[in-house]
Amino acid sequence: MSCDSQFGKFEKQCNYKNCKDNMWTPAEECDDGNSINNDGCTNCSIDKNYYCLNRMKQPSICYKCQNHC
């Protein structure tokens, strides 16, 4: 499968990363589709004291930790 194809971006070896497309891919720690800093996911990285649930082709859902993460 070509990494340039629509489906290629979901292949781990393609390292596709687009932090504002609202779709988590394996090259991203998280993707909430917005540009708000410190909301749990900033520039495809999980913010300190947060954890995120990721599902392929879905936006990440991030939560503030109640205790140590």
C-alpha angles and dihedrals in degrees: 000000000000118000087221093063125095090252096041094076089067093057113100094223091057094065092210112182128177111155096195103046093088092232122109116225129180094260091061128075086209141340120201094165098238139094097229111130122226096011093122097280122051122174091343092306126111110245121236113276093019135099127199136210112219130195123178113265091004131102116262117252111213129194133190111246117249091204134006114326 
